Amino acid sequence: MNIEYLDYFYKVAMAGSISKVANKYHISQSALSQQISRLEDMLGYKLLERSNKGVELTEKGMIVFKYTDNIIRTYETMIEQLQSDDESAQNIKIEACWSIATYSLPCVIYKVKKKFPKHSYELKVNESNLIEENVLNNICDLGVIYSKPQNQELLYHKIGSDKLVLVSAPDFKIPEEMIFKDLVNYPFILLNNNEHLIGAISEKLKESGRGIEDLKILFNSDSAESIKSSVLNKHGIGFLPYTSIKKDIYNKQLKLINILDFSMEYEMYLIYDKKTKENKFLHEFIKYFKKIAHNSLC
């Protein structure tokens, strides 16, 4: 039912005249009469008796009139709340570890944006410990990190997993399967921005009585892209997050090297402050994010 038909019916019934309402709201009398006639047709009852003196409510018209006021007021309240929601549109700030922000989250944000189009979104790269601090200090609204948060004040939810894999150029002279200690035989480019990687490599090398200094490290880099570029140019081999190079492997631009006695997998967690429940917009956003993230990661 068109709410406008009810609105004009109510105004005409209150004024007792079609012409007065038509003049007041700058609509032709014939157009106003047609709208009321359409309402009568939709309901199946005559609502107004028309005469030269004006209009009067029929018995059915009195019933409709009794409910129309509430219907119109409810509709107006709904519109006010919708407008209020628009005015409350938020800028949601998300921080994530580099590979997650660059390769995993864009597809999730795309889906979230379709669900909550009125909000704007900022996605920034940061280190795990700083992300935790920023979530707690309301510098960002939520974060996505590797492993569970250290701070017990934060809530968390697993959204997926990733792994570090060893890669080389397709024609680089290295077997597709090897054991970990053989890494020392090849030029190596070390991803410096992953604390888990350096620690895990050091621990594994200790098992064979070696240290990280025994690797033929060409250089360290905080940038996974610079390592990927060096590997593609056959300068050496390197560990990279699988999410960052899975397309390159699929397109055979990079070769995946299977280390038989070593693997490094880790989980991705959405983290947020307990106080987010007090913000209904953010609470709904996080609820939906948790629902879709696992199946929406790029």
Disulfide bonds with the S-S distance in Angstrom:
Cys107-Cys298 1.97
